[in-house]
Structures are given as structure tokens and as C-alpha cells.
Amino acid sequence: MPYKKRGGVRLTKQSVKETPPEKSEEFTEEDVIIDSGEYKKLVEAYTDKNGKLSYDLLNRDLIRFAHASKIVRTMIEEGTALKKVRSYIVCTKFRNIIGSKKPTEAQVLKMADLLDEVSPKSAFKALDAELRKQSAAIKKK
């Protein structure tokens, strides 16, 4: 329709009905920790000179900790499942890097899972192999 035939523009005042805000997703405590400074400290600690997250640095640090820890050695000697030993190593080391005992084990493991998801292969593959090797060496004695 041509503009001349349409006539002038008429403005009418309409009341706007307030709609209740939509229920947003509830974030769990574990989700909040991922966006926090604690996770950023972990990423910074294991970032190489090129600015990339280095799983080699991560694994070397965790393996060094595993060899130095008497608790880890005791856990392996007692036959504790390697998954629990790895969990202990990761939680303890990550809490030391963060500088706080505040994060729960679930939160720390959530951070570890997030690091593991970023890697196309398992982020803790070298640590797991070293723990199996250490376990086998202790069992031979």
C-alpha cells in the first residue's frame, strides 16, 4: 500500500502487563566454583609459556607430589583403589594451589573433570600410569 493512502501514524497508549520473571536455571555450588577465581588459579598454574593449558606440567606436578607423599605410599601399600588414591592426590594438590581448604572434594573433582573434558585424551593418563607402576613395584616387595 502506498504511503499516501495509509494516512498518519496514530500512537496509542497501551498498558504493559508485568510478567513474572522466568525461572532461571539454578546453579549448584559445583557450577559456581568453576567460574570462580579458584579454577582460574588452577589454569594459571598449569599454563605453559605459550599460554596453553599443559597437561604435561599438570601430570609432572601430580606425579612429583605422589612420589613425595607418605600418605600416598601408605594408601598404595594398604591396597586402596587407585581411583581413590588419584582423587586424594588431585584434591590435595589442587587445594594447595588454590591456597584454601574451602572447596569440597566434590568441587575439586568437578574442576578436575572440567580439565579432563578439555583434553582429547585423559588429562590424568600419565598420573594413572605412574600410580599403577608404583603399585606394582610396592606389591613386588
CYANA upper distance limits for C-alpha pairs under 8 A (distance plus 0.5 A):
  1 MET  CA      5 LYS  CA      7.56
  1 MET  CA      6 ARG  CA      7.51
  2 PRO  CA      6 ARG  CA      7.24
  3 TYR  CA      7 GLY  CA      7.60
 27 PHE  CA     31 ASP  CA      6.45
 27 PHE  CA     32 VAL  CA      7.13
 28 THR  CA     32 VAL  CA      6.97
 29 GLU  CA     33 ILE  CA      6.88
 29 GLU  CA    107 GLN  CA      8.19
 30 GLU  CA     34 ILE  CA      7.32
 30 GLU  CA    106 ALA  CA      7.74
 30 GLU  CA    107 GLN  CA      5.60
 30 GLU  CA    110 LYS  CA      7.15
 31 ASP  CA     35 ASP  CA      7.74
 32 VAL  CA     36 SER  CA      7.11
 33 ILE  CA     37 GLY  CA      8.47
 33 ILE  CA     38 GLU  CA      7.57
 33 ILE  CA     39 TYR  CA      7.49
 33 ILE  CA    107 GLN  CA      7.30
 34 ILE  CA     38 GLU  CA      8.13
 34 ILE  CA     39 TYR  CA      6.10
 34 ILE  CA    110 LYS  CA      8.39
 34 ILE  CA    111 MET  CA      6.94
 35 ASP  CA     39 TYR  CA      7.35
 35 ASP  CA     40 LYS  CA      8.39
 36 SER  CA     40 LYS  CA      7.30
 37 GLY  CA     41 LYS  CA      6.62
 38 GLU  CA     42 LEU  CA      7.08
 38 GLU  CA     98 ILE  CA      6.04
 39 TYR  CA     43 VAL  CA      6.87
 39 TYR  CA     98 ILE  CA      8.48
 39 TYR  CA    111 MET  CA      7.22
 40 LYS  CA     44 GLU  CA      6.59
 41 LYS  CA     45 ALA  CA      6.56
 41 LYS  CA     97 ILE  CA      7.66
 41 LYS  CA     98 ILE  CA      6.65
 42 LEU  CA     46 TYR  CA      6.97
 42 LEU  CA     94 PHE  CA      7.53
 42 LEU  CA     97 ILE  CA      7.19
 42 LEU  CA     98 ILE  CA      7.37
 43 VAL  CA     47 THR  CA      6.53
 43 VAL  CA     53 LEU  CA      7.12
 45 ALA  CA     97 ILE  CA      8.01
 46 TYR  CA     53 LEU  CA      6.33
 46 TYR  CA     54 SER  CA      6.19
 46 TYR  CA     55 TYR  CA      7.87
 46 TYR  CA     57 LEU  CA      6.43
 46 TYR  CA     58 LEU  CA      6.31
 47 THR  CA     51 GLY  CA      6.15
 47 THR  CA     52 LYS  CA      5.82
 47 THR  CA     53 LEU  CA      4.89
 47 THR  CA     54 SER  CA      6.06
 47 THR  CA     57 LEU  CA      8.48
 48 ASP  CA     52 LYS  CA      6.13
 48 ASP  CA     53 LEU  CA      6.82
 48 ASP  CA     54 SER  CA      6.32
 48 ASP  CA     57 LEU  CA      8.28
 54 SER  CA     58 LEU  CA      6.95
 55 TYR  CA     59 ASN  CA      6.50
 55 TYR  CA    123 ALA  CA      6.48
 55 TYR  CA    124 PHE  CA      8.35
 56 ASP  CA     60 ARG  CA      6.55
 57 LEU  CA     61 ASP  CA      6.60
 58 LEU  CA     62 LEU  CA      6.76
 59 ASN  CA     63 ILE  CA      6.42
 59 ASN  CA    123 ALA  CA      8.26
 59 ASN  CA    124 PHE  CA      6.89
 59 ASN  CA    126 ALA  CA      6.62
 59 ASN  CA    127 LEU  CA      6.18
 60 ARG  CA     64 ARG  CA      6.52
 60 ARG  CA    127 LEU  CA      8.43
 61 ASP  CA     65 PHE  CA      6.74
 62 LEU  CA     66 ALA  CA      6.64
 62 LEU  CA     89 ILE  CA      7.36
 62 LEU  CA     90 VAL  CA      7.63
 62 LEU  CA     93 LYS  CA      7.63
 62 LEU  CA    127 LEU  CA      7.35
 63 ILE  CA     67 HIS  CA      6.75
 63 ILE  CA    127 LEU  CA      6.36
 63 ILE  CA    130 GLU  CA      7.58
 64 ARG  CA     68 ALA  CA      6.79
 65 PHE  CA     69 SER  CA      6.52
 65 PHE  CA     89 ILE  CA      7.91
 65 PHE  CA     93 LYS  CA      8.08
 66 ALA  CA     72 VAL  CA      6.55
 66 ALA  CA     73 ARG  CA      8.26
 66 ALA  CA     89 ILE  CA      7.14
 67 HIS  CA     72 VAL  CA      8.25
 67 HIS  CA     73 ARG  CA      8.15
 69 SER  CA     73 ARG  CA      7.08
 70 LYS  CA     74 THR  CA      6.64
 71 ILE  CA     75 MET  CA      6.59
 72 VAL  CA     76 ILE  CA      6.73
 72 VAL  CA     85 VAL  CA      7.11
 72 VAL  CA     89 ILE  CA      8.07
 73 ARG  CA     77 GLU  CA      6.65
 74 THR  CA     78 GLU  CA      6.63
 75 MET  CA     79 GLY  CA      6.94
 75 MET  CA     80 THR  CA      5.89
 75 MET  CA     85 VAL  CA      7.29
 76 ILE  CA     80 THR  CA      6.13
 76 ILE  CA     81 ALA  CA      8.33
 76 ILE  CA     82 LEU  CA      8.11
 76 ILE  CA     85 VAL  CA      7.94
 76 ILE  CA    135 SER  CA      6.43
 76 ILE  CA    138 ILE  CA      8.17
 77 GLU  CA    135 SER  CA      8.02
 77 GLU  CA    138 ILE  CA      7.10
 77 GLU  CA    139 LYS  CA      7.96
 80 THR  CA     84 LYS  CA      7.31
 80 THR  CA     85 VAL  CA      7.31
 81 ALA  CA     85 VAL  CA      6.98
 82 LEU  CA     86 ARG  CA      6.51
 82 LEU  CA    128 ASP  CA      8.20
 82 LEU  CA    131 LEU  CA      7.44
 82 LEU  CA    132 ARG  CA      7.96
 83 LYS  CA     87 SER  CA      6.62
 84 LYS  CA     88 TYR  CA      6.66
 85 VAL  CA     89 ILE  CA      6.77
 86 ARG  CA     90 VAL  CA      6.57
 86 ARG  CA    127 LEU  CA      8.30
 86 ARG  CA    128 ASP  CA      7.83
 86 ARG  CA    131 LEU  CA      8.44
 87 SER  CA     91 CYS  CA      6.48
 87 SER  CA    109 LEU  CA      7.90
 88 TYR  CA     92 THR  CA      6.49
 89 ILE  CA     93 LYS  CA      6.49
 90 VAL  CA     94 PHE  CA      6.36
 90 VAL  CA    108 VAL  CA      8.32
 90 VAL  CA    109 LEU  CA      8.21
 90 VAL  CA    112 ALA  CA      8.07
 91 CYS  CA     95 ARG  CA      6.53
 91 CYS  CA    105 GLU  CA      6.89
 91 CYS  CA    108 VAL  CA      6.34
 91 CYS  CA    109 LEU  CA      7.48
 92 THR  CA     96 ASN  CA      6.77
 93 LYS  CA     97 ILE  CA      6.83
 94 PHE  CA     98 ILE  CA      6.61
 94 PHE  CA    108 VAL  CA      7.58
 95 ARG  CA     99 GLY  CA      6.41
 95 ARG  CA    100 SER  CA      6.20
 95 ARG  CA    101 LYS  CA      6.35
 95 ARG  CA    103 PRO  CA      7.85
 95 ARG  CA    108 VAL  CA      8.23
 96 ASN  CA    100 SER  CA      7.27
 96 ASN  CA    101 LYS  CA      8.39
103 PRO  CA    107 GLN  CA      6.30
103 PRO  CA    108 VAL  CA      6.82
104 THR  CA    108 VAL  CA      6.82
105 GLU  CA    109 LEU  CA      6.54
106 ALA  CA    110 LYS  CA      6.53
107 GLN  CA    111 MET  CA      6.88
108 VAL  CA    112 ALA  CA      6.81
109 LEU  CA    113 ASP  CA      6.53
110 LYS  CA    114 LEU  CA      6.70
111 MET  CA    115 LEU  CA      6.82
112 ALA  CA    116 ASP  CA      6.59
113 ASP  CA    117 GLU  CA      6.60
114 LEU  CA    118 VAL  CA      6.99
115 LEU  CA    119 SER  CA      7.32
115 LEU  CA    123 ALA  CA      7.33
116 ASP  CA    121 LYS  CA      8.28
116 ASP  CA    122 SER  CA      6.32
116 ASP  CA    123 ALA  CA      5.36
116 ASP  CA    124 PHE  CA      7.88
117 GLU  CA    122 SER  CA      8.45
119 SER  CA    123 ALA  CA      6.38
121 LYS  CA    125 LYS  CA      8.19
124 PHE  CA    128 ASP  CA      6.60
125 LYS  CA    129 ALA  CA      6.74
126 ALA  CA    130 GLU  CA      6.65
127 LEU  CA    131 LEU  CA      6.64
128 ASP  CA    132 ARG  CA      6.74
129 ALA  CA    133 LYS  CA      6.69
130 GLU  CA    134 GLN  CA      6.51
131 LEU  CA    135 SER  CA      6.46
132 ARG  CA    136 ALA  CA      6.61
133 LYS  CA    137 ALA  CA      6.71
134 GLN  CA    138 ILE  CA      6.73
135 SER  CA    139 LYS  CA      6.67
136 ALA  CA    140 LYS  CA      6.75
137 ALA  CA    141 LYS  CA      7.34
